[in-house]
Amino acid sequence: MTPPTAEQIQQAWEDPKLANLLYHDWEADTYDDKWSISFDERCISYATDRFRNVAGEQGWPYGSALELGCGTGFFLLNLKLGGVLDDGHVTDLSPGMVDVAKRNGTHLGFELEGRVADAETLPYPDESFDLVIGHAVLHHIPDLEQALREVMRVLKPGGRFVFAGEPTAKGDFVARKLSQLTWSAAKRITHLPGLRDRYARSDAELDESSRAAVLEAVVDIHTFDPTELRQMCERVGAVDVSTVTEEFTASWFGWPVRTVEAAVKPGALGWKWAYFAYGTWLALSALDAKVFNKIVPAQYFYNVSVTGIKA
Ligand SMILES: C[S@@+](CC[C@H](N)C(=O)[O-])C[C@H]1O[C@@H](n2cnc3c(N)ncnc32)[C@H](O)[C@@H]1O
């Protein structure tokens, strides 16, 4: 996708929805590489674990499911591969993302129904779906309570929603600080003589990252307190609402690792790095779940997931 012009970036400062559309359209074709998204055991277990940890396994497979802010289809397609749902519909504000999600579905042998749609005004009749899902999308939606009302409207009675991968306020603060420190250290280190040729990104790539960073500052609208998120879901009429938080030490490791990966030439770190990064993240996640989950308050973890039912 072509990068947005300086004029579009200027307009986007005033309009977070336009910023989201421009930024994610721009990212669509490279998004899977940037976030190491795949449709295999690693991502199937990541997606199904996030779902199971907040909503359990009852109801699997859900008959018809809608995803909001689908991106390239990471959550819905991996949940489908993991046996969580049958019939998948994907929506996103960004036309580029809907196209890539459908293309990824086709490669996996699924014909997804996809629409460009704003989560605040879903283009579906009342009571259409057994399940509504989203991953890392709620924090981008300006009027989140309106979007949750739409979720309740399109759910069938007894239907469930599951939103995962949302940043908590405290977790996000720490992750951003660590990422900023890592970015400036990585830029300096990769420009050292002897390392530059192998690791440093070109000036043009760094310039593109800086322009992306301008939009990034506008697209991330909310961070969450888990209790307030639960209360908002209850206000729109959901019942049996619950939240879980995950990634404490895992996020202190994971965000710097992602930042290093973004700061160096694609592929420069090799498979040993990927193996080390994923293995360490898994070990720290297990430590967080078994130990820190019992002694650290929920709002200090990075990720919050929420589920509820339409009565
Ligand atoms: C961080 S990405 C996550 C994508 C995908 N769910 C994933 O986990 O890989 C957020 C997605 O939400 C979409 N989005 C942002 N605002 C939206 C809105 N108001 N309605 C629908 N989608 C929106 C963006 O276009 C983007 O694709």
The ligand as an SDF file (V2000), in Angstrom:
LIG
                    3D

 27 29  0  0  0  0  0  0  0  0999 V2000
   -3.8460   -3.5380   16.1890 C   0  0  0  0  0  0  0  0  0  0  0  0
   -4.7710   -3.9920   14.7810 S   0  0  0  0  0  0  0  0  0  0  0  0
   -5.2350   -5.6480   15.2330 C   0  0  0  0  0  0  0  0  0  0  0  0
   -5.5820   -6.4860   14.0460 C   0  0  0  0  0  0  0  0  0  0  0  0
   -5.9300   -7.9290   14.3680 C   0  0  0  0  0  0  0  0  0  0  0  0
   -7.1250   -8.0270   15.1630 N   0  0  0  0  0  0  0  0  0  0  0  0
   -4.7720   -8.6130   15.0480 C   0  0  0  0  0  0  0  0  0  0  0  0
   -4.8580   -8.8970   16.2410 O   0  0  0  0  0  0  0  0  0  0  0  0
   -3.7700   -8.8650   14.3770 O   0  0  0  0  0  0  0  0  0  0  0  0
   -6.2950   -3.1140   14.9930 C   0  0  0  0  0  0  0  0  0  0  0  0
   -7.2600   -3.2350   13.8260 C   0  0  0  0  0  0  0  0  0  0  0  0
   -8.4720   -2.5560   14.1780 O   0  0  0  0  0  0  0  0  0  0  0  0
   -8.9300   -1.8230   13.0630 C   0  0  0  0  0  0  0  0  0  0  0  0
   -9.7750   -0.7150   13.5300 N   0  0  0  0  0  0  0  0  0  0  0  0
   -9.3810    0.4460   14.0870 C   0  0  0  0  0  0  0  0  0  0  0  0
  -10.4440    1.2090   14.3900 N   0  0  0  0  0  0  0  0  0  0  0  0
  -11.5430    0.5180   14.0140 C   0  0  0  0  0  0  0  0  0  0  0  0
  -12.9470    0.7820   14.0420 C   0  0  0  0  0  0  0  0  0  0  0  0
  -13.4380    1.9280   14.5320 N   0  0  0  0  0  0  0  0  0  0  0  0
  -13.7780   -0.1750   13.5640 N   0  0  0  0  0  0  0  0  0  0  0  0
  -13.2850   -1.3250   13.0590 C   0  0  0  0  0  0  0  0  0  0  0  0
  -11.9790   -1.6280   12.9990 N   0  0  0  0  0  0  0  0  0  0  0  0
  -11.1190   -0.7240   13.4550 C   0  0  0  0  0  0  0  0  0  0  0  0
   -7.6660   -1.3790   12.3640 C   0  0  0  0  0  0  0  0  0  0  0  0
   -7.8850   -1.0300   11.0210 O   0  0  0  0  0  0  0  0  0  0  0  0
   -6.7670   -2.6000   12.5530 C   0  0  0  0  0  0  0  0  0  0  0  0
   -6.8550   -3.4980   11.4880 O   0  0  0  0  0  0  0  0  0  0  0  0
  1  2  1  0
  2  3  1  0
  2 10  1  0
  3  4  1  0
  4  5  1  0
  5  6  1  0
  5  7  1  0
  7  8  2  0
  7  9  1  0
 10 11  1  0
 11 12  1  0
 11 26  1  0
 12 13  1  0
 13 14  1  0
 13 24  1  0
 14 15  1  0
 14 23  1  0
 15 16  2  0
 16 17  1  0
 17 18  1  0
 17 23  2  0
 18 19  1  0
 18 20  2  0
 20 21  1  0
 21 22  2  0
 22 23  1  0
 24 25  1  0
 24 26  1  0
 26 27  1  0
M  CHG  2   2   1   9  -1
M  END
$$$$
